[in-house]
Amino acid sequence: MLKKLPIDVSSFEIMIKDNYLYIDKTQYIYNIFIEGSRFYFLSRPRRFGKSLLVSTLKELFSGNKELFKGLWIYNSNYEWHEYPVIHLDLSQIPHLTAQELRKNLNNELNIIATNYNINLKYNDTPESSLKELIANLSKINKVVILIDEYDKPILDHINNIEEAERQREILRSFYGIIKGQDANLRTVLLTGVTRFARTSIFSGLNNLNDITLKPEAAQLLGYTQDELLKYFTPYIENFANKLNISNQDLLSDLKKYYNGYRFSKLDLKVYNPFSVLYSLNDQEIINYWFKSGTPTFLIHLVSNQYYSLETLNQVELSINNLDNFDIEDIELVTLLFQTGYLTISDYNQVTHKVKLNFPNYEVEYSFTNFLVKALSKVSQNKLSLLSSQLIKALENNNIPEFCCKLEILFSSIPYSIIAAEKESYYHALLQFLFSLLSLESQSEILTNNGRIDLALETKEYIYIFEFKLNKSAQIALEQIKDKKYYHRFLDKNKKIVLVGLNFINSKDTTELDFITEYI
């Protein structure tokens, strides 16, 4: 009988005792946390296995060797000493206000103390409680501190800067206690979704080894291709049989939808574990991770602050810019990387720059849908209807109808968002829209004579678009013809349609002027 798939199981003890499938990561854990340094920081997107990692380390440092029977570390030279563990999950500590965070954090430390039969005398603040708790536990052995979701109280208030700053100050003071306890500590790990700047929250804890982008942690969380085949082949076979397709075809679909996350300079990609588990359990390939909950702070940022769309299309920046941001200066691209909506697609060893892109189809489709809705201010039902109408118009080569529907979409975008923007805004939004329509599209195609704004293929037609803003459709069409953008498509057995589009933007509406020509 197959082991149960660990849907929403983040307790290592429960996973082992209740016969859930565990993907053995203990060799990576040993190499990093046993052989390496002592103070660690790791950020990964939500639902990527951080809590399971923390739970595994808790059982490991508690000396519960029998739980690890059959795993790599069981027969290693690890000595299985028992260490007292302070385990905090800040997502489970109420923090509606800074005062509530301080009170409940302090209460949690007192509960841990009670579990070790310790009565804290100086427990008025989280800082004094932590300091005394470490001092008492160190009489047993050196102490392990594991803090999961370290950034949750800040992120939950990111749209209220003043409250977020108050929560940050409490956490900065609390985390600062850890540095002064160096002699009493065995291992410290803080995990979360985001990487706040050291001067922001870790000013008192500057000896953290940030392994977020380190090669040794590249496959610590998520599933590699080898792990997918090693552990999940029976589940894949059952799924493929249900669909009446080959294992290889199903593997290709799983890779397209859920693979693609890259967290270091190494060209090593991993699958989203949450989506893989749900997909194999439900025997469906749908957008699980995105539907499980886009963070409210991210929705607010994208919906209420304008960021240049083209920066999400082709992102290139220094790798050093990926690992931190601050409350007062939130860079959307950095935040999208840290939260898992963008990932590393390429790394230049000479310039030390990375290119970012959507990791897979699940994220690209879901985020594009969300982005178009957020920017166009249309409802999901209206967007779905417009999408189907746009597809039908292109398949029927009905450009007037196509432009009519585009006008409806663009006219719903507030003038304040697009008033000062250039052609690139319209170009980027259309590129996202075509991605959403699941049409085969290529943007900014480089030719000998310049770049094609957009090329789009249906079963019978190839459309070559050139966009202008407040100029004329004729100018756009002439550019396509003068630059001979269509030459690269002449060998395809499809009708080629040249489309010049001109967006006429005013405070009242956005209109489209178009002209077509056939090759």
Steps between C-alpha positions, in 0.01 A plus 500: 500500500626845414581741780265791551596825330569766768234753405537793741711294740788704641581294809791262444389282791147460362633440151717210614270344760189518281674348197504804273747520214813694602746626244837440664679833531711397799831490312454867403395577858813330632733679259355842583392493864730237651821548304460874442473809719248561780288803414281478189240691306291353217219654299279309260152558353196397700404132505845392392583277796656745746285384792579134428872586496470672837304204642762256367779698665305507826477120508862465388642723773264347757683173440199305372712266291237232443283742306780515241535125447537424130614852419852601396596662828407194709815313393723807482757599761260746662527452877134560595557721802186634664471878503224715651302667221322835495257472209290803408255529210408866471210424268333335800561789740218762483631841398213733414690775679858542614386475861324171424812366329717589798257343747441177307865454408583526867222253588634249246848514656349436842313197364828361364663564838218314677547201267859482624388547866653846512338790687613829347557775759570787262219457249363849452614527136579254219864610515542429872306172470711378210824592672404321824359201313824451307704535819295228675486263201876529446546321831365192320699545180559764237172639371345477154275788386265443206280791391254436218317781316724758668357776276127423527410778746663759272356370174148485642523877560704602197213717375504690830855630516476638854372172645750297295782713641375446856491124445845514341647682800372231736651225283829687453539533875397137554733352235781721629508299824617193308840645408596558861427135582754360254685290760179322603371416153546192280303606192271786402273505192257771394274434202246712321374614163686829473853620565493833680817708492744424781486858626122476511434200722829315556716791616552320829548161335760560231669160521229314307616280212243577231472180293203621292700529178786263593560201267500259795135591573383494138321166542438508875133582437290406199537181295771442242429304182689202643294513821178516302593180316642323807211561739194568288517259205220269631271801552588631155422162344156493665430854385614429143286186484196700606562750219589223256830667411863395533707568810727719290211716378382550857852581616523764227176659622613493863827664401324768296260588780699456822877493432734792434593647840868589521653641817872531429769553239484126430279404206293274724123525497247355739127429500251677722433227762154628589371483143662164425348336807153636430520415131599137562247465781208647305625365165444838339733762355367838606633815665524386862768726649363832378146408602620410851523869576682795350631713789273796565795739518603400147147546366494846655836597353414394147146637510560834666850597397611526140812314397623496143359188336799451274724446802314175563541385141879507478674545833878518533674616817794430728467182704577710808172685450293187547551435866360795688249784509353724765161623609568856390642402161325197354630398159228299328739285294701400808180423687364293210821295501496441873133405499543253211325679214831556320809280505853497362500399133865579423819610676793684342825403675682801357256777590346315800159594368196276493200491272163438658192344352189313602607155625230301323163505328303481824650822630512678164135435417368567850705812560423636154131449562529678831712779352269571208203507737680730742617745234191499280262513798264249337325215676602137456180421309545796266866416442415137420234613252733752335774238478281251317375773267857610419604142421198449275566826316861406426412147395246646258738773387250761612734788587220762538333283764838433664573873528150570628553261792846645570343846523260370763790359702721809478217743560452343844855592605503819709650795315726578797685172440569535131507877445878540513595165353648416163432233238684251720212499749246393237746258351568334835133476597416345163782250542361400839152481352609270218677278752173481688317400181737202462587617151845439358661841518851643483590846620784731394633253239841614378547512120774636276301822465374551853258350748149378431261629765292184505444192284200279563404163349167326473432180307463681168649846547817676607439854624785751514418802716664839529371740766497879504362751746321813384655475153334298221436138408644572154839590651496173694415298189767670291761413761411129473528517121813716487683279748367183332410352838292232325795339318583258779148351478479449123598134518200417717191373324273766653342825390698800626306804619680829568321712760582860582337611826485854632372570852327837526503588868287766666353566844163366391596185312758302309425442134670275248588592144610201292599405147578156356676357200544139385818335376 
